[in-house]
Amino acid sequence: MIPNSIRLADALQQMEQAETGFTLRFVLADRKRKKAGKIVEWHHCRFSRPKQGQRKKLVPAEEAAPRAGRQPAHFANATRNVVQGKSTQIRKVHIWLILAFNGKKVVLS
């Protein structure tokens, strides 16, 4: 293993369990606009969804409000929703484009 590196699976697990924010460095890519290659670094990131213990209680379907849109296919598309800093804007990050997590190089093996 490369010194000062972390496996992608371990990095994703640590992101899920992070109590405080984490730092991500990744490559931007946009197929619609045909732009890619810019490397950005975000500090104080967190996943947009609540942790397992913080999820809302389940309510019967007839009492629940209808949901707008459809559920994201994060695992099929290899993406995660991330919120940066104190912002409320949710940004989608492709996990295969992550270069570093908390200053450690991300490796695929």
Residue pairs with C-beta under 8 A, 6 or more apart in sequence:
1 107
1 109
2 105
2 107
4 103
4 104
4 105
5 104
5 105
5 106
5 107
6 14
6 101
6 104
6 105
6 106
6 107
7 106
7 107
7 108
7 109
8 95
8 98
8 106
8 107
8 108
11 98
11 101
11 104
11 106
12 80
12 95
14 22
14 101
14 102
15 22
15 47
15 80
15 101
16 47
16 51
17 51
18 46
18 47
21 43
21 44
21 45
21 46
21 85
22 44
22 45
22 46
22 101
22 102
23 41
23 42
23 43
23 44
23 45
23 100
23 101
23 102
23 103
24 41
24 42
24 45
24 82
24 93
24 98
24 100
24 101
25 39
25 40
25 41
25 42
25 98
25 99
25 100
25 101
26 39
26 40
26 93
26 94
26 97
26 98
26 99
27 36
27 37
27 38
27 39
27 97
27 99
28 35
28 36
28 37
28 38
28 39
28 40
28 97
29 35
29 36
29 37
29 94
29 97
30 36
39 99
41 100
42 82
42 84
42 85
43 84
43 85
44 84
44 85
44 86
45 82
45 83
45 84
45 85
46 82
46 83
47 80
47 81
47 82
47 83
48 81
48 82
48 83
48 90
49 81
50 56
72 79
72 81
74 80
74 81
77 94
78 94
78 95
78 96
79 92
79 93
79 94
79 95
80 92
80 93
80 95
81 90
81 91
81 92
81 93
82 90
82 91
82 92
82 93
83 89
83 90
83 91
84 91
98 106
99 105
99 106
100 106
